[in-house]
């Protein structure tokens, strides 16, 4: 929405409405709640000049909104079964803790192993 290079305040590099700065864009968003509402209620924008600027740039603004919108339809490969808690491989943890220098965690794990009765 902002002419100084952003659609909304804080999104640099995305062209917006020429002549609409960050403060004006923020004020419009605060007043109307969203860009969709600004355009749905364009007649309520007080300044005729501002209404014309917004009207002339609507196609660019909507295109750029799609550019910056988070794509929530992407398969992230997350498998919920793979997220289930399971018993830790304590031998592997001890090896990693030693390699990484996690002395406190290594000591706690070794102490816990010593306290467990040996399995036959």
C-alpha positions, 0 to 999 in steps of 0.5 A: 500500500505504501508508495515508498516501496512497500505494500504494507508498512514493514515489507520493503521492496514490494511496490505499492501505491505511489504517493502513499507513505508508511504513515498514511498506509498505517492510518488507512489500515488502522481505520479500515482493518485490511486492504480488502476493506479499504477497497470495499469501502473506498468511498469512505476514504476522505481525500478524493486524491487518496481515493484516486491513488488507491483506485489507480493502484488496486491491481498492483496492490492486489498482485503484490499482496499475493506475492507476499502472502504465506503459501499454506498449501505447501506439503512440508513433509511432516508425518505426525507418526514421526512426531510421536514420543519414543524412548531415547537411544541412551547409548547414542545420547551419551556419545553425542553428549560427549562429542558436544561437551554437554557435561551436565546432561551427560552426567545426569544420563550416566547417573540415571543409567547407573541407578537402573537395574541391569536388564538380563 
